[in-house]
Amino acid sequence: MDIKVFASKVRQLILQLKELKEKNADLEATIQRLKEENSQTTQSLKALQMEYNSLIMGKVLRITDNDLETSKQRINNMIRTVDRCITILSEK
């Protein structure tokens, strides 16, 4: 193999290496950005789930003049459920 051909191939490999390093850096930056977006999305999801749960509990516990007896029954049912859970946990 001629030295000029060898030197040419080495230069080509060096250029390919440089391109691959740049592409790798771009991909690493994309990965980092996507991780941050994922983290933000996860935090938003948790906040929305908490808000949803609060709204559901508020709806369950909402007491109006027409619903007073129904609301009392719901609260009593929830208390019984919690008591059953405590009993089951105490037995274990």
C-alpha positions as a Markdown table, in Angstrom:
| # | Residue | x | y | z |
|---|---|---|---|---|
| 1 | Met | 0.0 | 0.0 | 0.0 |
| 2 | Asp | 1.3 | 3.4 | -0.9 |
| 3 | Ile | 2.0 | 5.9 | 1.9 |
| 4 | Lys | -0.2 | 8.5 | 0.2 |
| 5 | Val | -3.1 | 6.2 | 0.1 |
| 6 | Phe | -2.6 | 5.2 | 3.7 |
| 7 | Ala | -2.3 | 8.9 | 4.8 |
| 8 | Ser | -5.5 | 9.7 | 2.8 |
| 9 | Lys | -7.4 | 6.9 | 4.6 |
| 10 | Val | -6.2 | 8.0 | 8.0 |
| 11 | Arg | -7.4 | 11.6 | 7.2 |
| 12 | Gln | -10.8 | 10.1 | 6.2 |
| 13 | Leu | -11.0 | 8.1 | 9.4 |
| 14 | Ile | -10.1 | 11.3 | 11.4 |
| 15 | Leu | -12.9 | 13.2 | 9.7 |
| 16 | Gln | -15.3 | 10.4 | 10.3 |
| 17 | Leu | -14.3 | 10.3 | 14.0 |
| 18 | Lys | -14.8 | 14.0 | 14.3 |
| 19 | Glu | -18.3 | 13.7 | 12.7 |
| 20 | Leu | -19.2 | 10.9 | 15.0 |
| 21 | Lys | -18.1 | 12.8 | 18.0 |
| 22 | Glu | -20.3 | 15.8 | 17.0 |
| 23 | Lys | -23.2 | 13.5 | 16.3 |
| 24 | Asn | -22.7 | 11.8 | 19.7 |
| 25 | Ala | -22.6 | 15.2 | 21.5 |
| 26 | Asp | -25.8 | 16.2 | 19.7 |
| 27 | Leu | -27.5 | 12.9 | 20.8 |
| 28 | Glu | -26.3 | 13.3 | 24.4 |
| 29 | Ala | -27.8 | 16.8 | 24.4 |
| 30 | Thr | -31.0 | 15.4 | 23.1 |
| 31 | Ile | -31.1 | 12.7 | 25.7 |
| 32 | Gln | -30.5 | 15.3 | 28.5 |
| 33 | Arg | -33.3 | 17.5 | 27.1 |
| 34 | Leu | -35.7 | 14.6 | 26.9 |
| 35 | Lys | -34.8 | 13.5 | 30.5 |
| 36 | Glu | -35.6 | 17.1 | 31.7 |
| 37 | Glu | -38.9 | 17.1 | 29.7 |
| 38 | Asn | -39.8 | 13.7 | 31.2 |
| 39 | Ser | -39.1 | 14.9 | 34.7 |
| 40 | Gln | -41.2 | 18.0 | 34.2 |
| 41 | Thr | -44.0 | 15.9 | 32.7 |
| 42 | Thr | -43.9 | 13.5 | 35.6 |
| 43 | Gln | -44.1 | 16.4 | 38.1 |
| 44 | Ser | -47.0 | 17.9 | 36.2 |
| 45 | Leu | -48.8 | 14.5 | 36.1 |
| 46 | Lys | -48.3 | 14.1 | 39.9 |
| 47 | Ala | -49.7 | 17.6 | 40.5 |
| 48 | Leu | -52.7 | 16.9 | 38.3 |
| 49 | Gln | -53.3 | 13.6 | 40.0 |
| 50 | Met | -53.3 | 15.3 | 43.4 |
| 51 | Glu | -55.7 | 18.0 | 42.1 |
| 52 | Tyr | -58.0 | 15.4 | 40.6 |
| 53 | Asn | -58.0 | 13.4 | 43.9 |
| 54 | Ser | -58.8 | 16.5 | 45.8 |
| 55 | Leu | -61.7 | 17.4 | 43.4 |
| 56 | Ile | -63.0 | 13.8 | 43.7 |
| 57 | Met | -62.9 | 13.9 | 47.5 |
| 58 | Gly | -64.5 | 17.4 | 47.5 |
| 59 | Lys | -67.3 | 16.0 | 45.3 |
| 60 | Val | -67.8 | 13.0 | 47.6 |
| 61 | Leu | -67.8 | 15.2 | 50.7 |
| 62 | Arg | -69.9 | 18.0 | 49.2 |
| 63 | Ile | -72.8 | 18.6 | 51.5 |
| 64 | Thr | -75.9 | 20.4 | 50.3 |
| 65 | Asp | -79.3 | 20.7 | 51.9 |
| 66 | Asn | -80.7 | 18.1 | 49.5 |
| 67 | Asp | -77.8 | 15.7 | 50.0 |
| 68 | Leu | -77.2 | 16.0 | 53.7 |
| 69 | Glu | -78.4 | 12.4 | 54.5 |
| 70 | Thr | -76.6 | 10.9 | 51.5 |
| 71 | Ser | -73.4 | 12.7 | 52.5 |
| 72 | Lys | -73.6 | 11.4 | 56.0 |
| 73 | Gln | -74.1 | 7.9 | 54.7 |
| 74 | Arg | -71.0 | 8.2 | 52.4 |
| 75 | Ile | -68.9 | 9.5 | 55.3 |
| 76 | Asn | -70.1 | 6.6 | 57.5 |
| 77 | Asn | -69.3 | 4.1 | 54.7 |
| 78 | Met | -65.8 | 5.6 | 54.3 |
| 79 | Ile | -65.3 | 5.4 | 58.1 |
| 80 | Arg | -66.4 | 1.7 | 58.1 |
| 81 | Thr | -64.0 | 1.0 | 55.2 |
| 82 | Val | -61.1 | 2.6 | 57.0 |
| 83 | Asp | -62.0 | 0.7 | 60.2 |
| 84 | Arg | -62.1 | -2.6 | 58.2 |
| 85 | Cys | -58.6 | -1.8 | 56.8 |
| 86 | Ile | -57.2 | -1.0 | 60.2 |
| 87 | Thr | -58.7 | -4.3 | 61.5 |
| 88 | Ile | -57.1 | -6.3 | 58.7 |
| 89 | Leu | -53.8 | -4.6 | 59.1 |
| 90 | Ser | -53.9 | -5.1 | 62.9 |
| 91 | Glu | -54.5 | -8.9 | 62.4 |
| 92 | Lys | -51.3 | -9.2 | 60.3 |
